Amino acid sequence: MSFDDTEAADEFFDFDLSEDQAINNRITTRFIRKDIKATFSKNGLFSFGRETPADLIDISSKGVLIRSHKKLDIRDEITLELKFDSGKSFKIEGTVVRNPTRSNIRYGIKFKRYNDELGDYLLETQKELIFK
């Protein structure tokens, strides 16, 4: 297919979005990774040093979606530690922007700052092309 052919290019990029994808507010690619272990701790006087493991559902350079049984509230400030199987780790401060419904235990965490180093590392170490 030649991209000079406008009609062919339009057909190539024409796809239907499911309802879940249509309401996706993220503007960066979310990667699904099995080689990253995640822990977090709430930022606060009484929470210092109490790390809680979490299942990493997906990740981008701007935030993560995690699963945890520990209760978090919208606007909770946390420090997230991401440890790659390669040994590289990142400590990132973030804010809870999405909390679970009764039927799931997923939390959306937005990083306080865009993390170029994490974004680059995610791309460099991506082995499988699994992303949302």
ROTOR-581371 format. One line per 4 residues: their letters; for each residue z, x, y of N, C-alpha, C, O. Coordinates in Angstrom, 2 decimals, decimal comma. Atoms other than C-alpha are relative to their C-alpha. Layout:
<nodes>
A) Z:X:Y:Z:X:Y:Z:X:Y:Z:X:Y; ...;
</nodes>
This chain:
<nodes>
MSFD) 0,00:0,85:-1,17:0,00:0,00:0,00:0,00:0,89:1,23:0,77:1,85:1,32; 0,09:-0,74:-1,25:-0,92:1,32:3,39:0,80:-0,75:1,07:0,67:-1,96:1,20; -0,78:0,64:-1,05:1,48:0,65:6,27:-0,83:-0,29:1,24:-0,34:-0,87:2,21; 0,90:0,38:-1,08:-1,53:0,41:8,56:-0,37:-1,47:-0,11:-0,74:-2,11:0,88;
DTEA) 0,30:1,40:0,27:-2,11:-2,98:7,01:1,23:-0,83:0,35:2,18:-0,90:-0,44; -1,16:0,74:-0,50:0,28:-5,19:9,02:0,44:-1,09:-0,95:1,63:-1,28:-1,17; -0,35:1,10:0,90:0,12:-8,10:6,61:0,71:0,53:-1,24:1,69:-0,07:-1,69; -0,63:-0,57:1,19:0,97:-5,89:3,62:1,40:0,50:0,32:2,32:0,34:-0,48;
ADEF) -1,33:-0,48:-0,41:3,86:-4,31:5,52:0,96:-1,17:0,17:2,12:-1,08:-0,22; -0,85:1,18:-0,16:5,18:-7,76:6,43:0,44:-0,54:-1,34:1,60:-0,94:-1,50; -0,35:0,48:1,33:5,07:-8,80:2,78:1,02:0,93:-0,65:1,93:0,48:-1,34; -0,91:-0,98:0,58:6,84:-5,58:1,78:1,43:-0,20:0,51:2,39:-0,07:-0,26;
FDFD) -1,32:0,15:-0,59:9,74:-6,24:4,16:0,51:-1,43:0,00:1,60:-1,68:0,51; -0,39:1,40:0,02:9,89:-10,00:3,60:0,84:-0,25:-1,25:0,33:-0,18:-2,37; -0,86:0,31:1,13:12,86:-10,85:1,41:1,02:-1,03:0,42:1,33:-1,18:1,60; -0,99:1,04:-0,27:15,39:-13,63:1,12:1,39:0,59:-0,11:1,67:1,37:-1,02;
LSED) -1,39:-0,42:0,04:19,04:-13,01:1,89:0,83:-1,10:-0,62:0,64:-2,28:-0,33; -0,94:0,98:0,52:21,73:-14,70:-0,12:0,94:-0,39:1,14:0,98:0,28:2,17; -0,93:0,45:-1,04:24,35:-16,60:1,87:1,03:1,08:0,31:1,38:1,27:1,48; -0,99:-1,06:-0,22:26,87:-13,75:1,37:-0,58:1,13:0,83:0,10:1,67:1,70;
QAIN) 0,62:-1,08:-0,75:24,42:-11,19:2,70:-0,30:-0,42:1,43:-0,24:0,40:2,35; 0,36:0,48:-1,33:23,45:-13,34:5,66:1,17:0,06:0,97:0,96:0,20:2,17; -1,16:-0,04:-0,89:27,01:-13,34:7,03:0,64:1,38:0,06:1,75:1,52:0,58; -0,49:-1,37:-0,03:27,48:-9,59:6,60:-0,06:0,50:1,44:-1,13:0,58:2,03;
NRIT) -0,07:-0,45:-1,39:28,65:-8,30:10,00:-0,10:1,50:0,14:-0,19:2,00:1,27; 0,06:-1,46:-0,11:28,51:-4,60:9,16:-1,40:0,45:0,34:-2,39:-0,14:-0,08; 1,30:-0,52:-0,39:25,74:-2,55:10,68:-0,30:1,33:-0,68:-1,34:1,93:-0,41; 0,25:-1,23:0,72:26,08:0,49:8,42:-0,11:-0,31:-1,48:0,38:-1,34:-1,95;
TRFI) 0,17:0,17:1,44:25,16:0,90:4,77:1,34:0,15:-0,70:2,08:1,10:-0,43; -1,22:-0,07:0,80:28,03:0,20:2,39:-0,34:0,59:-1,36:-1,21:0,07:-2,06; 0,22:-0,66:1,27:28,14:2,51:-0,60:1,05:-0,45:-1,01:2,21:-0,66:-0,67; -0,91:0,29:1,09:29,67:1,63:-3,93:0,18:1,30:-0,76:-0,78:1,83:-1,34;
RKDI) -0,26:-1,32:0,59:31,33:4,76:-5,28:1,10:-0,09:-1,04:2,09:-0,80:-0,87; -1,00:-0,07:1,07:33,24:5,48:-8,47:0,76:1,33:0,05:1,71:1,52:-0,71; -0,57:-1,35:-0,03:34,16:9,07:-7,52:1,01:0,19:1,14:1,31:1,32:1,52; -0,95:-0,10:-1,11:36,65:8,26:-4,73:1,26:-0,77:-0,36:1,20:-1,93:-0,75;
KATF) -1,30:0,63:0,18:40,34:7,51:-5,14:0,57:-0,30:1,38:0,50:0,54:2,28; -0,53:0,40:-1,30:41,98:5,63:-2,29:1,48:-0,33:-0,08:1,94:-0,97:-1,02; -1,40:0,40:-0,20:45,59:5,36:-1,17:0,15:-0,30:1,49:-0,61:0,19:2,32; -0,24:0,28:-1,41:46,99:3,98:2,05:1,49:-0,13:0,23:2,27:-0,37:-0,69;
SKNG) -1,37:0,25:-0,42:50,22:3,77:3,96:-0,05:-0,71:1,34:-0,89:-0,42:2,19; -0,09:0,70:-1,28:51,17:1,41:6,75:0,60:0,95:1,02:1,54:1,68:0,72; -0,54:-0,82:-1,08:51,77:3,16:10,04:1,17:-0,74:0,61:1,03:-1,87:1,08; -1,19:0,62:-0,55:55,25:2,42:11,20:1,22:0,82:-0,35:1,19:1,67:-1,23;
LFSF) -1,23:-0,76:0,16:58,77:3,73:11,38:0,55:-0,06:-1,42:1,02:0,95:-1,95; -0,61:0,17:1,31:59,89:2,33:8,02:-0,98:0,18:-1,15:-0,58:0,12:-2,31; 1,01:-0,13:1,04:56,65:2,87:6,13:-0,46:1,43:-0,21:-1,28:1,69:-1,09; 0,47:-1,38:0,03:56,22:6,61:6,67:0,11:0,58:-1,41:1,17:0,55:-2,03;
GRET) 0,00:-0,70:1,28:55,21:8,43:3,48:-0,10:-0,89:-1,22:-0,16:-0,37:-2,34; 0,12:0,90:1,16:54,97:5,35:1,26:-1,47:-0,30:-0,26:-2,05:-1,20:0,35; 1,41:0,18:0,30:51,51:5,63:-0,21:-0,18:-1,03:-1,10:0,56:-1,05:-2,08; 0,31:1,05:0,96:50,03:2,70:-2,10:-1,42:0,22:-0,50:-2,35:0,36:0,30;
PADL) 1,37:-0,12:0,51:47,04:3,09:-4,43:-0,78:-1,28:0,26:-0,22:-2,37:0,30; 0,88:1,15:-0,22:44,06:0,82:-3,79:-1,31:0,25:-0,75:-1,72:1,39:-0,94; 1,33:-0,11:0,60:40,78:0,10:-5,55:-1,02:-0,06:1,13:-1,01:-0,98:1,95; 1,05:-0,05:-1,01:37,84:1,07:-3,37:-1,18:-0,84:-0,49:-1,78:-0,54:-1,52;
IDIS) 1,10:0,87:0,38:35,24:-1,70:-3,49:-1,30:0,53:0,59:-2,29:0,69:-0,12; 1,15:-0,64:-0,63:32,79:-0,26:-0,97:0,46:0,75:1,24:1,57:0,55:1,73; -0,37:-0,88:-1,10:32,73:2,25:1,85:-1,23:0,28:0,88:-2,36:0,33:0,39; 1,02:-0,46:-0,94:30,73:3,16:4,95:0,68:1,00:0,93:1,87:1,28:0,77;
SKGV) -0,60:-0,95:-0,94:31,28:5,64:7,76:0,86:-0,72:1,04:1,52:-0,06:1,84; -0,78:0,76:-0,98:32,91:2,83:9,79:1,17:-0,77:-0,61:2,02:-1,26:0,13; -1,10:0,75:0,60:35,23:1,21:7,25:-0,13:-0,11:-1,50:-1,07:0,39:-2,11; -0,04:0,19:1,45:36,12:0,23:3,71:0,42:-1,42:-0,34:1,01:-2,13:0,48;
LIRS) -0,53:1,22:0,58:36,74:-2,80:1,58:0,81:0,45:-1,21:0,28:1,10:-2,11; -0,88:-0,42:1,09:39,71:-2,30:-0,73:0,63:-1,21:-0,66:0,64:-2,31:-0,11; -0,76:1,02:0,72:41,62:-4,30:-3,31:1,41:0,57:-0,20:1,57:1,68:-0,70; -1,39:-0,45:0,14:45,42:-4,05:-3,25:0,92:-1,21:-0,14:0,70:-2,26:0,47;
HKKL) -1,01:1,05:0,15:48,37:-6,14:-4,34:1,06:0,07:1,10:1,85:-0,86:1,26; -0,95:-0,11:-1,10:50,40:-4,86:-1,38:-0,48:-0,87:1,16:-1,66:-0,81:1,53; 0,37:0,92:-1,08:50,43:-7,43:1,41:-0,23:0,77:1,30:0,60:1,57:1,74; 0,34:-0,53:-1,31:48,72:-6,40:4,62:-0,39:-1,17:0,89:-0,89:-2,19:0,41;
DIRD) 0,35:1,04:-0,96:48,23:-8,48:7,74:-1,11:0,49:0,93:-1,29:1,69:1,12; 1,01:-0,34:-1,00:45,37:-8,60:10,23:0,68:0,80:1,12:1,78:0,48:1,55; -0,45:-0,91:-1,05:45,82:-5,85:12,85:1,05:1,00:-0,47:1,53:1,79:0,35; -0,88:-1,07:0,49:48,13:-3,77:10,60:-0,73:1,32:0,16:-1,92:1,43:-0,14;
EITL) 0,53:-1,35:-0,14:47,59:-0,10:11,37:0,35:0,77:-1,27:1,50:0,77:-1,70; -0,25:-0,75:1,23:47,19:2,07:8,27:-0,65:1,37:0,09:-1,52:1,62:0,92; 0,66:-1,28:0,22:46,33:5,61:7,27:-0,52:-0,04:-1,42:0,23:-0,23:-2,38; 0,68:0,05:1,29:43,84:5,72:4,44:-0,32:1,43:-0,42:-0,84:2,22:0,37;
ELKF) 0,39:-1,30:0,51:43,42:8,78:2,26:-1,04:-0,22:-1,09:-0,81:-0,96:-2,05; 1,10:0,08:0,96:40,15:9,14:0,38:-0,15:1,35:-0,67:-0,37:2,36:0,00; 0,12:-1,25:0,75:40,01:11,77:-2,36:-1,21:-0,10:-0,92:-1,26:-0,93:-1,82; 1,19:-0,06:0,83:36,64:12,60:-3,87:0,29:0,81:-1,26:1,15:1,70:-1,24;
DSGK) -0,15:-0,77:1,23:36,37:13,88:-7,45:-0,31:1,47:0,21:0,17:2,32:-0,54; 0,36:-1,38:-0,31:34,90:17,06:-5,91:1,17:0,79:0,58:1,11:2,02:0,66; -1,15:-0,66:-0,60:38,30:17,82:-4,33:0,09:-0,22:1,51:1,14:-0,01:2,10; 0,02:0,27:-1,45:37,28:16,92:-0,76:0,81:-1,26:0,28:0,74:-2,23:-0,48;
SFKI) -0,76:1,19:-0,36:39,61:14,49:0,97:-0,08:-0,24:1,51:-0,31:0,67:2,31; 0,02:0,42:-1,39:39,71:12,56:4,23:1,20:-0,88:0,25:1,50:-1,76:-0,55; -1,06:0,90:-0,47:42,68:11,01:6,05:-0,53:-0,68:1,25:-0,90:-0,02:2,22; 0,64:0,75:-1,07:41,49:8,26:8,32:0,92:-1,15:0,42:1,43:-1,89:-0,42;
EGTV) -0,78:1,13:-0,50:43,38:5,84:10,53:-0,91:-1,21:0,16:-2,07:-1,08:0,56; 0,79:1,21:-0,09:42,23:2,25:10,47:0,86:-1,21:0,29:2,08:-1,13:0,36; -0,64:1,28:-0,29:43,06:-1,35:11,21:-0,51:-1,05:-0,96:-1,71:-1,11:-1,25; 0,39:1,09:0,89:43,06:-4,32:8,85:-0,72:-1,05:0,85:-0,16:-1,57:1,82;
VRNP) 0,78:0,99:-0,74:40,32:-6,67:10,06:-0,35:-1,21:-0,84:-0,87:-2,20:-0,33; 0,25:1,13:0,90:40,01:-8,93:7,05:1,08:-0,01:-1,06:1,35:1,01:-1,70; -1,01:0,09:1,05:42,72:-10,19:4,76:-0,44:-1,02:-1,03:-1,36:-1,80:-0,78; 0,49:0,79:1,12:42,44:-12,01:1,46:0,25:-1,50:0,15:1,11:-1,96:0,90;
TRSN) -0,27:1,42:0,19:42,16:-15,65:0,66:0,96:-0,08:-1,18:1,34:0,94:-1,74; -0,92:0,15:1,13:44,42:-17,06:-2,02:-0,58:0,53:-1,31:0,16:1,00:-2,17; 0,62:-0,34:1,28:41,91:-16,26:-4,75:-0,38:1,48:-0,14:-0,75:1,90:-1,24; 0,32:-1,42:0,16:41,29:-12,58:-3,98:0,99:0,85:0,78:1,75:0,35:1,60;
IRYG) -0,95:-0,93:-0,63:43,19:-9,52:-2,84:-0,76:1,14:0,68:-0,38:2,31:0,56; 0,85:-0,99:-0,67:40,54:-7,74:-0,79:0,33:0,07:1,49:0,53:-0,95:2,16; -0,27:-0,23:-1,41:41,18:-6,20:2,61:-1,13:0,81:0,61:-1,58:1,80:0,03; 0,97:-0,77:-0,76:38,62:-5,02:5,14:0,74:0,88:0,98:1,56:0,41:1,76;
IKFK) -0,64:-0,98:-0,89:39,69:-1,88:6,97:-1,08:0,62:0,88:-2,06:1,17:0,38; 0,92:-0,61:-0,95:37,87:-0,75:10,11:0,61:1,31:0,48:1,76:1,34:0,92; -0,49:-1,29:-0,47:38,20:2,93:10,96:0,13:-0,03:1,52:-0,66:-0,66:2,21; -0,21:-0,04:-1,45:39,55:3,64:14,43:-1,12:0,73:0,71:-1,44:0,43:1,86;
RYND) 1,11:-0,77:-0,57:36,73:6,11:15,03:-1,11:0,10:-1,03:-0,87:0,17:-2,23; 1,14:-0,26:0,87:33,25:6,47:13,63:0,17:1,39:-0,58:0,47:2,33:0,17; -0,28:-1,27:0,64:33,53:9,29:11,11:-1,30:0,64:-0,51:-1,74:0,37:-1,64; 1,26:-0,65:0,36:30,35:11,42:11,09:0,14:0,87:-1,24:-0,74:0,87:-2,10;
ELGD) -0,19:-0,91:1,13:31,77:13,94:8,64:0,06:-0,78:-1,31:-0,55:-0,38:-2,30; -0,06:0,84:1,21:32,62:11,20:6,12:-1,38:-0,58:-0,31:-1,80:-0,56:-1,46; 1,34:0,56:0,21:29,21:9,56:6,61:-0,95:1,02:-0,60:-1,69:0,71:-1,54; 0,86:-1,06:0,53:27,41:12,85:6,02:0,38:0,34:-1,44:-0,49:0,52:-2,29;
YLLE) -0,45:-0,35:1,34:29,54:13,61:2,97:-0,36:-1,10:-1,01:-0,73:-0,81:-2,15; 0,41:1,10:0,87:28,87:10,16:1,51:-1,47:0,13:-0,39:-1,83:-0,05:-1,56; 1,42:-0,16:0,29:25,13:10,77:1,81:-0,28:1,22:-0,87:-1,09:1,15:-1,80; 0,23:-1,23:0,75:25,28:14,33:0,48:0,40:-0,13:-1,46:-0,25:0,44:-2,34;
TQKE) -0,55:0,06:1,36:27,30:13,40:-2,61:-0,41:-1,25:-0,77:0,02:-1,45:-1,90; 0,43:1,23:0,66:25,64:10,09:-3,44:-0,87:0,36:-1,20:-1,91:1,00:-1,03; 0,75:-0,30:1,22:24,44:10,35:-7,05:-0,86:-1,17:-0,43:-2,00:-0,99:-0,87; 0,73:1,20:0,37:23,38:6,79:-7,71:-0,26:-0,81:1,28:0,56:-0,82:2,19;
LIFK) 0,32:0,81:-1,18:21,68:4,52:-5,20:0,54:-1,41:-0,18:-0,20:-2,37:-0,40; -0,67:1,29:0,10:24,20:1,72:-5,38:0,64:-0,25:1,35:1,59:0,44:1,73; -0,56:0,34:-1,30:24,89:0,16:-2,01:-0,26:-1,45:0,29:-1,10:-2,10:-0,35; 0,14:1,39:-0,42:25,22:-3,20:-0,31:-0,69:-0,01:1,34:-0,93:-1,08:1,91;
</nodes>
